[in-house]
Amino acid sequence: MSQSTKSPASATQSGGSPSKARFAFIQSSWHEDIVDQGRGAFLAEMARQGVGAESIDTFEVPGAFEIPLHAKKLAQSGRYAGVVCCGLVVDGGIYRHEFVADAVISALMGIQLETGVPVFSAVLTPQHFHEHEEHRKFFTAHFLTKGKEVAQACLETVAGLKKLDSLLAA
């Protein structure tokens, strides 16, 4: 696992605007060259929206199956306004990929419901992925789109939850 060495900010999920909050980004290392595109697009969109890299901690795990435990610990820490997860679960010729994908997505949903911290998934499971140039190009481009979309969803959700918290506190 690698973690960025950015210093922690004092803003948590309940404090400050989304641009002042901290976010966590977890990515799996399998097919890293493709998944890296999601991280790059996420960071670029967050910066475009006013959230600098110093407000985002990044983590790498071996595969998608390892993402939920990291997401849970990060969400429970109270340090992050949102946790974003990115990975690629491929059909390696056995049916296992469907079980892995289902376990990961179900776990991520459970984590956000348990902790109240939004957890976002850009963990993708293509029905048929093959290690040839056409599929690699397609999914590389697809992760660029998904990285941007997950950044937008993250910021919109964090802002919406902040408004909801204010409304419910009134």
Stockholm file with secondary structure:
# STOCKHOLM 1.0

chainA/1-170         MSQSTKSPASATQSGGSPSKARFAFIQSSWHEDIVDQGRGAFLAEMARQGVGAESIDTFEVPGAFEIPLHAKKLAQSGRYAGVVCCGLVVDGGIYRHEFVADAVISALMGIQLETGVPVFSAVLTPQHFHEHEEHRKFFTAHFLTKGKEVAQACLETVAGLKKLDSLLAA
#=GR chainA/1-170 SS CCBCCCCCCSCCTTSSCTTTSCEEEEEECTTHHHHHHHHHHHHHHHHHTTCCGGGEEEEEESSGGGHHHHHHHHHHTTCCSEEEEEEECCCCSSTHHHHHHHHHHHHHHHHHHHHSSCEEEEEECCSSCCSSHHHHHHHHHHHHHHHHHHHHHHHHHHHHHHHHHHHHHC
#=GC SS_cons         CCBCCCCCCSCCTTSSCTTTSCEEEEEECTTHHHHHHHHHHHHHHHHHTTCCGGGEEEEEESSGGGHHHHHHHHHHTTCCSEEEEEEECCCCSSTHHHHHHHHHHHHHHHHHHHHSSCEEEEEECCSSCCSSHHHHHHHHHHHHHHHHHHHHHHHHHHHHHHHHHHHHHC
//
